[in-house]
Amino acid sequence: MEKMRKIKDKMKNNMSHHKKSSILIEILDEQEYLVVNLDKIRLICEKILDDFTIQNGKLGVILVDNDTIQQYNRDFLQHDYPTDVISFPIVDRRREGYLEAEILVCTQIALDRAGEFGWLPEDELLLYIVHGILHLVGFGDTTPEIRTVMQQKEREYLAQLGITVPKWNLDDWEEPINEN
């Protein structure tokens, strides 16, 4: 509990001074595989949105299992496999400081992949959440150059939670996870 208070204090001190935002952040935990810290999730969402001057709107973060995210991946992106995170912008008026969006995040993949990189499943899940929100505020990952910029931002935000991102093989970054 003390560590979480220190993280909150550190993030509050690092937050830029924008007018008080009225962004509603709803977190739905629709899975049974990973116990998550909803406060950390909310804190990192607020921090990123604040940094990109998103002051109004609504963000839904939905934690799901492999089957659920695979269904959304198939239905919306025509990819028939589970994935780590999918971002859905609903109303994107970022220039006006307004965003409505949802991200679906797969806890099963976080559990499966965390061991490969030598860190906690919750940290892997937070990486997916940061990644999804960065997509919503305009970051991409379709080329090695812009992917590098996005990954640096991911490291910066996770560091504010006291999390150090392990090194990974970028060639493996976009491979689908196969269930055995």
RATAWO-V883836 format. One record per residue. N is the residue number from 1. PHI is phi in degrees with one decimal (* if undefined). BURIAL is b if it has 24 or more other ideal C-beta (glycine too) atoms within 12 Angstrom, else e. D_LAST is the distance of its C-alpha to the last C-alpha in Angstrom with 1 decimal. Layout:
BEGIN
n;phi;burial;d_last
N;PHI;BURIAL;D_LAST
N;PHI;BURIAL;D_LAST
END
This chain:
BEGIN
n;phi;burial;d_last
1;*;e;37.2
2;-62.6;e;39.6
3;-62.4;e;37.0
4;-64.7;e;36.1
5;-63.0;e;39.8
6;-64.2;e;40.3
7;-63.5;b;37.5
8;-60.0;b;39.0
9;-62.0;e;42.5
10;-62.0;e;41.3
11;-67.9;b;39.7
12;-61.2;e;42.8
13;-65.8;e;45.0
14;-84.5;e;43.0
15;-70.6;e;43.1
16;-70.7;e;45.5
17;-96.4;e;48.3
18;-100.7;e;47.7
19;-62.0;e;49.3
20;-54.6;e;47.5
21;-86.1;b;44.5
22;-125.7;e;43.7
23;-94.8;b;40.1
24;-92.8;e;38.2
25;-112.0;b;34.8
26;-109.7;e;32.7
27;-116.5;b;29.5
28;-111.7;e;27.4
29;-100.0;e;24.7
30;-103.9;b;22.6
31;-134.7;b;19.6
32;-127.6;e;19.3
33;-99.4;b;16.9
34;-141.4;b;19.4
35;-81.3;e;23.1
36;-120.6;b;24.9
37;-96.0;b;28.4
38;-64.6;e;29.8
39;-64.2;e;33.0
40;-63.3;b;31.3
41;-61.3;b;29.5
42;-60.9;b;32.9
43;-60.9;b;34.8
44;-70.5;b;32.7
45;-61.6;b;32.8
46;-60.0;b;36.6
47;-62.3;b;37.1
48;-64.2;b;35.5
49;-61.9;b;37.2
50;-63.6;b;40.5
51;-61.3;b;40.3
52;-102.7;b;40.0
53;51.7;b;42.8
54;-87.4;b;40.8
55;-106.1;b;43.3
56;-139.9;e;42.7
57;131.2;b;39.9
58;-150.0;b;36.8
59;-125.9;b;33.2
60;-105.8;b;30.4
61;-115.1;b;27.4
62;-115.2;b;24.7
63;-92.6;b;21.8
64;-132.8;b;18.9
65;-98.8;b;15.2
66;-58.8;b;12.3
67;-60.3;e;13.5
68;-67.0;b;17.0
69;-69.1;b;16.8
70;-65.2;b;14.9
71;-61.9;e;17.7
72;-65.9;b;20.3
73;-61.4;b;18.9
74;-70.1;e;19.0
75;-69.1;e;22.4
76;-102.4;e;24.2
77;-118.9;e;22.8
78;58.6;e;21.4
79;-116.7;e;18.0
80;-94.7;e;15.2
81;-158.1;b;12.5
82;-69.3;b;12.6
83;-138.1;b;15.0
84;-76.7;b;16.8
85;-152.5;b;20.2
86;-130.2;b;22.4
87;-103.5;b;26.1
88;-124.7;b;28.5
89;-71.9;b;32.2
90;-105.7;e;34.3
91;-128.8;e;37.8
92;-115.7;e;38.2
93;-125.0;e;41.7
94;-59.0;e;41.0
95;-61.4;e;44.5
96;-96.7;e;46.0
97;79.1;e;43.7
98;-125.3;b;41.8
99;-149.8;b;38.1
100;-120.7;b;36.1
101;-161.3;b;32.4
102;-135.1;b;29.0
103;-127.7;b;25.8
104;-102.4;b;22.5
105;-129.6;b;20.4
106;-96.1;b;16.8
107;-73.9;b;16.7
108;-63.7;b;13.0
109;-65.9;b;12.7
110;-58.3;b;15.8
111;-62.9;b;14.5
112;-68.3;b;11.4
113;-88.1;b;13.9
114;-55.7;b;17.0
115;-63.2;e;16.4
116;-62.0;e;16.1
117;-105.9;e;19.5
118;74.7;e;21.1
119;-141.7;e;22.1
120;-75.1;b;21.7
121;-57.0;b;19.2
122;-64.5;b;22.3
123;-66.9;b;23.7
124;-61.0;b;20.6
125;-63.1;b;21.0
126;-63.0;b;24.7
127;-59.2;b;24.0
128;-62.1;b;22.2
129;-65.5;b;25.2
130;-59.2;b;27.7
131;-57.6;b;26.0
132;-62.2;b;26.1
133;-70.3;b;29.7
134;-60.6;b;30.8
135;-59.8;b;29.7
136;-65.0;b;31.9
137;-95.4;b;34.9
138;117.6;b;34.7
139;-83.3;b;32.5
140;-123.8;e;30.3
141;-148.6;b;27.7
142;-86.2;e;28.0
143;-128.7;e;29.8
144;-57.5;e;29.7
145;-66.8;e;33.1
146;-75.4;e;32.5
147;-64.4;e;29.0
148;-62.2;e;30.8
149;-62.7;e;33.3
150;-64.5;b;30.6
151;-65.2;b;28.8
152;-64.2;e;32.2
153;-62.7;b;32.8
154;-57.7;b;29.5
155;-60.6;b;30.6
156;-61.7;b;34.0
157;-69.2;b;32.9
158;-66.7;b;30.4
159;-60.6;e;33.2
160;-67.9;b;35.4
161;-97.5;b;33.1
162;80.2;e;33.3
163;-109.6;b;29.9
164;-100.2;e;29.6
165;-76.2;b;26.8
166;-71.9;e;25.3
167;-72.8;e;25.4
168;-138.6;e;22.4
169;-83.1;e;21.9
170;-62.1;e;23.0
171;-66.4;e;21.4
172;-90.7;e;17.9
173;-60.9;b;19.2
174;-103.2;e;18.4
175;-69.5;e;15.1
176;-67.7;e;12.6
177;-88.7;b;9.6
178;-98.7;e;6.4
179;-83.2;e;3.8
180;-102.7;e;0.0
END
